[in-house]
């Protein structure tokens, strides 16, 4: 399931017309091939998963890195790249290296201003953005029962930000209540029957254990620029002043939220938000429910703007006009990601991640220096008052309001359905097969860019306005690596063309190399490709002539995506060898005729002065994945196998 609601429907209904070509393609393609289609306005797909697809004990994959949201209902829900989903739909077994299991033991009870979001903000601070790579995070212990089902989903959702394969909670009464409220009481009854299989085994052992006492856990806020830079809310004001981060909050942004108690208190004292304030419902069901129950009205009265049911500002899809690009500013959000430029394409926006309740409180105060646990606000009548800790029902008193029916069922027979893609479209483009490996070593590759520091999939393939081209590979490739920092000059989207010696944009340089028939490589740092499961971050370098990505380490989904597109994701056997490669060098990967699982590849570095160095590069390819490389891509290999069997 892909979140095409990220596309652009966070401004107004006119975008339905602007994007009609794309929506029509998705609708007709789904109808032809037996795939259900969640129409625009449905919401973000991981919320759709929680409301409709996840249940205790299920195993599902989704082409959204936040698919693990479903772990809040006790499911093994794993985010993957689109090519992995293609395999599954084609009946090919899905494979994953068996993950480790990190146990997070929760004791005590959530109370006061501490929320479920603070659990994962704390865990992110402990494990960092790559500490969960290759592992499932299993939450357990007596503290679990103090967390709502949607709260557990919030925790699992952000597990993607620590690199976790997925996260999961044991089945309990909170999940049972949520299943009942979402029309799935029959599933809850079945889960009750098999509950012993939906909780940790007695005496089970974990590869690592983290212990958190919820009674002692304080509200947290993480950032800026990375979701693992954790601070207690009580400290952030002082830290921001020390670091030179703007303390005045320009915008507060929350996602799905059915708790308006903080806003209600402000209104009772004649206050509204000092910062701009936006609310983005996660689904049509959430939107309809908060409208029916009056929460949306209260949030609007305090100064909030309720946006469409979509990814919206989280992925840069909002019409922000209060700042100019390059202007230093601070925003606070209840989202998961706060990478440079992620939310608004402005590299000087300092984005902080925290709970919806803290976002609301800080938006009312307008500053990072406000601590709602201890500080006072001044009411309209001049009197001082302190916000009380938020308190609200975990589920609506009535059933959830489903709102508009936004799901299109596939017809029983779609064979007569026509899928129309105009050859002149700027939004849609049919994929052409990538070229096969020519059986030779990769000799004298140029280095497109040597990346300095963090390089997420947002750096590799920016979101925001670029998403309108996600159905057109050639057009969206014009954003290739425009956010990555070039170690040679410390700039983004400025690299040396080794053939002309002129500096220019990364995509233009890659296109020039492709035109001249020159293969190229990218050199990256740690955890390359973290963040969104964005498959374009693998498709684009392949489309523009890339062959090899060499890093200190990869994020799981991105590494697999690169393999699927016929690229070679390789890691330094000695991470210090990153320093041996310079942007002006040429690289050769030799020994590809003997490419085999577990066998390192040799890289020859050729320096401009004529000297050479040889280093070893590791890989995680198995036999089937090596066949993807040899065929040019996983899709090419799939076609080869189909032709052999026919």
Beta strands, then each sheet from edge to edge (+ up, - down):
strand 1: 37-38
strand 2: 59-62
strand 3: 76-79
strand 4: 100-107
strand 5: 135-140
strand 6: 166-169
strand 7: 208-213
strand 8: 220-223
strand 9: 230-232
strand 10: 249-254
strand 11: 276-280
strand 12: 304-307
strand 13: 329-333
strand 14: 349-353
strand 15: 377-378
strand 16: 384-385
strand 17: 407-408
strand 18: 442-450
strand 19: 495-496
strand 20: 503-504
strand 21: 520-523
strand 22: 546-551
strand 23: 568-572
strand 24: 586-590
strand 25: 601-606
strand 26: 612-618
sheet 1: 1+ 17-
sheet 2: 2+ 3+
sheet 3: 6+ 5+ 4+ 7+
sheet 4: 9+ 8- 14+ 13+ 10+ 11+ 12+
sheet 5: 15+ 16-
sheet 6: 18+ 21+ 22+ 23+ 26- 25+ 24- 18+
sheet 7: 19+ 20-
end
